[in-house]
Amino acid sequence: MFVARNDELTVLNNLLKKAISSLAIFRGRHHIGKSSNWLLVIAFLLAAILLVKMVIFANNFGGIEQDSGWYLGISKNLAFRGIYATFVNTEKTDASGVGKIENNLHQKPHIHDEYGYNHFYSGTIGPGFIIPQAIVYKFFGYHWWTHRIYSQAAMFGLLWISFYILLKWGGVCALASFFFIIWSVPTFTIGFSFESFSEALATLYMLISIVLLVYAMKTGMKSRSQFQFQFRSQSLLLFFSGFFVGLAYLTKTITLLLLISYFILYGFIFCYSFYYGFCYSFGCEYNPPFNKHLLQAVKRTIQKLLMIVLGTLLPIVCFELYRFIYIFTKFGLEAYYANNLAAKLTMQRDGSGISDFHFSWDFFYRKLIFWQDLGITSPIFLWVVFFLTLFLALRILWFQKEKHKCAFISIILVFIVLNLVWFLIVSPTGWFRHVWYTAYLGLFIFS
């Protein structure tokens, strides 16, 4: 009754058996080798070379900005005082408790204690960075190098996994292209690897999530007796994929767009399978009646998305529960509502830009040439190259037989488009760091 077949996407474990060429520009006969360990070592060494360069030239492009140090202060308080609070009190009065909006320099209600610490400051960097950084302070102390070590490790990890994926899927040429770009544009990595603004860390969380998702979309069931194991292993991978989406969101809110990308991907898979009359049943294919096919296709799609959503919610709910219990027991329910209001105002004004939305063609153009922040003097030409690359990527997707690559590229492209639409049309600041994820992943796909 059950026939072994490929599920909707090919398992990434097949990639561990042979080195495959590429996403875009390299499809040759020469490969590094069949050992995944060697690929990891090569990627590690290249990332280490860039790490050494970032450390050597830190004085030229690095440094901790004021807001970046603000979040390091929260990590210090969490490590040594056990409170999730800043060192800075933005209230104009000395009274502890819930401050009024009009008495606050940021025009938001803040909760501060008798020592002047602001509890659960509603900024743009969340516990996805602050808690791990606090662990670093707790175990290694409060030193000049511990301010930077976690951000550096995040950038190193991001480069390592990026180089490995490019070498494994894209071949030598793709890796060399990306390495050359990163090496040639020091402002792209050095400054961002020394700050607690955490764009690199959030991108690392997202990349791990995408890889886990592609691992989950796999083949592997050869008999009905393996169905239950296959279901559990795939569900677990989907759950952890969502878990890293949650960590990315708790680091930088805008990365929740990745979850929307997953919904779009699975929506397309559902429509595709429904249109062609396939029923994706974790590795099994059979031909049920039409109504059963529809119900089972809906069921499988909902199950997969539900596991991703549950994984996403786990770290978010844990932190929100901790925040509620702490604020309620120490300051009362009014303070909790005030903290929620502060978070809402931060999201509307400093995050999404919805409350102060106004479209201007001049501002749109100034955001469009954000590549100038990387020292690129002809950003319009780069946009032409970007859209040509997008066209080639879509063409590759259309004829792609290795469906794991199809999923990987699709997710990244959808996220890039969503992030660009928000940045170019809605973003209230036009700061390059708000589109750093797109720039990095775009150059990654380009390579």
N, C-alpha and C positions, 0 to 999 in steps of 0.2 A: 504493500500500500504506500509506503514511503520510499522515495527514491533520493539517494544522495545527490546533492547539487550545490552550486555556489549560492550563498545567500546574496542579499542585495549588494554587498561590497566584499571584495576579496580580502582575506586576512593578511594583516601586516607580517605575520610570521613567515609567510612565503618569502618576504624580503630578506629574512635572515639566511636563506639558503643560496641566494645569488644576488650579486650587485646588478641593479637595473639602471639603464639609462632612461632618459631624463624628462623633466617637466617641460623644458623649453628649447634650449639652444644646443644641447649635447646629446647625441644619440649615436655613439660610436661603438667600436668593438673592444676597446681597451678599458679594463676595469681595475680597480685597486686589488681586488681579491674577494674571496668568498667568506672570509672571516669577519664577522660583525665586530669582534673584539679589536681587530686592527683598525677598523673604521672609527671606533670609539677613541682609540689611542690617538689617531691622526687628528680627529676633531678636537680632542682635549689639548693637544700640543698647540694647535693653531689658536684656540681660545686663550691658552696660557700666554702665547706671544702677545696677543692684543691686550691681555690683562697687564703684562709688564709694561707695555707702552702707556697704558692709561695711568699707571702708578707713577712712571717717570715724568710724564708731562702733566701731572695733576695741577701743578702750580700755574700752568698756562691756561687750562680750560676748566679746572675743577673749582672747588670751593663750596661751602655750605651757605646757601642763601638764608635770609631771615626766616621765611616761612618754613623752609626745610628744617632749620634748627628748632622751630616751634614744635614740630612733630617729634623730633628727637627728645625734646623735653617731656612730652607725654610718655614716651618709652622709659625715660629715666625715672619719672614718678612711679610708673607701674612696676618697675624693677625693684626700687628701693623703698617705696612707701606703700605699695600695693594699691594705688589709686590711679584711675584712668583720667588724668587731669593735666592741664598745661601748667607751666610755671608763670604764665602771664595772666594778669587779671585785667580785663578790658572794661571793667565797671568804673564809673566815675565816683562811686560812693564806696565806703568801707564796710557797709553792712553785708553780712553773709546771707546766703539763701538765694532765692530767685530774684535776679536783677530785672528791672523794667527795661523795656526796649529803648525808651528815650534816654536812659542813663548809661547805655552801652555804646562804646566806640564803633562797634560793628552793626549797631542798630538791630540786635537780636537779643532775645532773653538768654542770659547765661546763668549757670548755677555755680556759685563760688562759696567756699567755706571760710572759716574765720582766719585762715592763713593766706587767703587770696588766691588759692588754686581754682581754676576753672575746670569743673568736672564734665566729662564727656563733651568736650569742645566739638562743635558741629563744623568741622573743616572738610576739606576735599580729599584728605588722606585718611584711610580707615584702619581698622585693627589688622587687616591683612599684612600691613607692614609694621604697625606699632607693636603688636604682641611679639612677633619674632625678634624685632630689634630689642625689646625689653628682655627677652631671654638671653640675647647676646650680652647685654649689660649685666645681667644677673650672674652669668657664668664667667665672664671675662673682665668684668669691672668697667668703670667709666673712664676711658682713656681716649686720646685723640684718634687712635686707629679703630677703636670699637664704634666710633660714630659712622665710619665709612665701610666697615668690613662686610656688613650684610648687604648693602646696596651693591658693593663690588661683587659679592658672591652671586647676587641675582643677575647682574650683567654677564658675569662669566658663565653661569648656567644657561642663560638665554643663548649666548654665542655657541656654547658647546652643543646644545641640542639642535640649534639651527645648522651648524656645520655638519653634524652627523646626518641629519635628514637630507641636506643637499648632496652630500657625498654618496649616501645610500641610494637616493632616488634620482639625483640629477647628474651624478658623475663628476669627474675632475674639473671639467670646464665650468660647470655651474658653481662649484665650490670656489674655484679660483676667482671667478667674477665677483661673487659676493664678498669674499675676503678682501679683494682689491678695493671695492667700494668702501667697506668699513675702515680699511687702513688709510685710505686717501681722504676721508672726511672725519678728522678727529673730533670735531664738535658734535658729531652725531652720537658718540658713545661716551667720551671722557666726562663731559659735564654731567650727563645723565647717570653716570655710574657712581657719582660721589654724593648724590642728593637723596633725600628721603621722600621726594615727590613720587617715586616708585613706578614710573612708566615702564621701566625694564622689568621690574618684578611682576607687574600686572600682565605684561606681555608674555613672560615666562609661564605664569599660571595658565594663560589662555592657550599657549602652544602645547603644554602638557595635556590640557583638556581635549584639544583637537586630536592629538595622537591617540589618547585613550578611546575617544569616540570611534576613530577609524579602526583601532584594534577590535572594538566591540562589534563592528559590522563585518563579520567574518564568516568563513565557511568552517567546516570541521566536523560536521555530523555525518557519520558513515552508517549509522544504524539507528533504529528507533530507541534502543537501549541507552543511547547517549543523549537523548533529547533533554532529559532533566538537567544533566550536567551542563549541556550547552546553554540552556536557558539561564541557569544560575550564573555561569561565568560571564555571559554577555550582559546580564542585568547588573552584575557587580562592576564591570567596566563602565557601563553607562552611568551608574551611580557615582563612581569616582570622577568620571568626566564632568558631571554636574557639580561635584564637590569643588573641583578646581575653578569652575565658573563662579561659584560662590566666593571662593577666596579672592579671585580677580575683582569681583564686585566689591568686596569688603576692602580692597586696596584702592581701586579707582572705579567710581560708580559707572562711568561711561562704558566700561567693559561688559555691562549687562547686555549690550548689543550682540554679544556672542551668543547668548541664549536665544535671541530672536533669530540669529543665523541658523541655529540648530532646528528651530521650528520651521523655518523656510525650507531647509534641506529635507527634513522628514515629510513636510507637506508635498514636496516635489516627488520624493520616493513613493509616497502613497498614491499620488495621482498617476505616476508612471506605471506602478504595479497594477493599479486598478484598470488603467487604459488597456494594457496589454494582457490583462487577464491572469496575471501571476498572483499567487498568494505566498507572501514571505512568512514562512513559519519556522524561523530559526534553523534553516538548512534543509527543510523538507518541501517538496513540490508535489502537489497533486491537483486534480481538477474537480473541485466541488461545484455544486450548482451556483448560479450567479449570486443569489442572495446570501448564501453561506460565504462565498468569496468576499463579498463586500463587508459582511460583518466581521470576518476574521482579519481582513486587511485593516479595518478600523481598529479592531482590538489590538493587533500587534503594534500598530503605530502609536496608539495611546499608551500601551504598556512601556514602550521604549521612551517616549517623551516623559512619562510619569517618573521613571527611574532617574532621568536627567534632572527633572524639576525637584525631586526629593533630595537628590545629592546637592543641588544648588541651595536649597533651603536649609540644609543641616547646619553649616557654619553660620549662616545669617541668623537663624532662629536661636542658636546657642548664644551668640553675642547679644542679641536683642533681649533674651531672657535675663542674661547677666546684667545688662544695663537697667532693665526694669527693676529687678530685685535690689540692686545697689541704690539706685536713686530713690525708690519708694521707701526703703528702710532708713535711709539717712536724711532725706530731704522732704519726703512726702509725695503724694500723688500729683499735687499742683506742679512740683518741680519736674516730674516726668512729662506732663503735658507741655510745660514750657520748653523742655529739651526737644520734644517732638516738633514744636513750632519752630525752634531754631534750625533744626535739620531741614524742615520744609522750606524755610526762607533761604537757607544755603543752597538747596537744590534749585529753587526757582531763580535766584539771582546770580549765584556764583557757579552753579553746576550746569543746569540745562539751558539757562538763559530765556526761559519761557516768559517770565514775568516782565522782562524788559526787551521783548522781541521787537525788532524793527529791521526791515530789510533795506539795505543800501547797496547799490551797485559799486560804489567806490570802496566800501568796506568789503564787499564780496571779492573784488579784484585784489585788494591788499591781503586777504586771506588766501586767495588762489595762488599767490606767489610766495607761499610759506617756504618753498625750497631755498629761497635766498638766505634763510637762517643757517643753511648748511654750506653757504659760500657759493651756491650755484648761481651764476650771473644770468643765465637764460632759462628761467623756470618755465616759460611757455613752451619752449622746445622740449623740456623734460615732460611736460604734460602730453605733448604729441607722442613721445616715446611711450609714455604710460598707457595711453589709449590703444596704441598699436600692440603693446604687450597684452593688454586686456583682450583685444580681438584674437590674438594668437592663442591666449590661454583658453578662451571660449571655444576656439576651433579645436584645440587639443582635447578639451573636455568632450566635445561632440564625437570625436573619433577614438576616445580613450578606451582601451580594452582593459587596462589595469584599473579597476574601479576604485581601489583605495586611493589612488592619486586623484581620481575624479572627485571623490568626497573631500579630500584634503584641500585641493585647490578651490573647490566650490565654497567651502565654509569661509576660507580666508577672503575670497573675492567678495562674498556677500557682506562680511564684516567691514571690509575696506569701503565698500559703497555706502553702507549705513553710517560709518564714522565720518566719511567725507561729506555726506549730505547734511549731517548735524553740524559739522564744523563750518562748512561754507555758508550755510543758510541761517542756522540758529545760534551758534556759539557767540557769546557776548564779548569775548576778548580777542579772539584770533591769535592766541598764543600758540607757538609751534608745539609746545609740549602736549597740547590737547589733541594733536594729530600725529604725535610721534609713533603711535602704534601702527597707523596706516602707512607712514613713511617706511618704517622698519619692515613690516610684512609685505609692503608693495615691492621694495627692493629685493626682498627674499624671493618672492614669486618671479620677479623680473630675471633673477639670476638663473 
